[in-house]
């Protein structure tokens, strides 16, 4: 009895805590929010992992919802170039006075094992102020938002000035694979994605102590490439060491790489990023950021900023050793030593120059170096005045005083295929989260419930404004 009472009290307090920011009970959901919630729940509960899931099932479910909202069958196309890897492309026709815009979200999710999670990752958990499930944020929050937004606009009889294209795709999480939906569509159905610009994941708002502090808009991302290094030798008996041991030779090269810093290279996006980020910093950090933003930072300022991994990776290209393998027996001289080096190249850097610099740093004529994954060029999207005006205007409307900060992702999204094809893409969602709560790809992935509804509202207004 006592235990039951205590549990009840704790449950009540937890429930209150979730809405403490608002000080009041959450307002009841509007009809559109309810529909959105159903779409979101259905989508996260369809397993779309690579190993056991089915992307086509999710694409079909979203197709059904759009048809129910009034879309005609000929406005929606489903492509399944690989089994279980379906992609959906919807075209909401405009009057043609403006060029089309593209809304992009991937339907696939990273693997999630039931035994690792507190609850079933493919059942939407709604409590403590959070939606928890695999894909709760990455990227089914945006996918479900876009489906719900197009449905609402259709129900409202909205007549867009431009075509609104929605692409819901497969295998973003697998990277450069033939079944990656955006890669496949660009190569096989290019006219369907042709747009003046696109909106995708990669951005989002940042909370500080529960309050929105900045709204990130991703306009660029680094290129990804991997090198396999190897040193070979004749080997021999370990009782008779020689001077040509490949373990020592490769280790020496990797130690040099570890100490090497690629040169600082700034572009419009990273300068603007540091200039706007300086507003939230104080003291030395703020000064260093302003110095970098000015384009003429001192070496000391660069050194201090480089101590933060994110700023270091924003300032320069990075190449890091990630795997090592050597020798075949504890009592034999190694015949081979291998290492993997993963590079993240600035979008405004030259991959050939990076490779040449890497070779020079590693030295050693016996070290062979092969690129296992050539970089795909992905030029930064320009900070277009029309796009910035809409994103900044709506951000001020919904979160007064919160600045929009253009960012370059150090990781990769599907935007690279589109930017490479000449379509500028902007990563922006209006969904805010705490940096300490970054659980995408990890355990108990979640999104704060009111933040998701706000993000969906932001995206609704944004799409409408772009297509007016
Ligand atoms: Zn994603």
Boltz pocket constraint, residues with backbone or C-beta under 6 A from the ligand:
constraints:
  - pocket:
      binder: B
      contacts: [[A, 106], [A, 138], [A, 139], [A, 172], [A, 201]]
      max_distance: 6.0
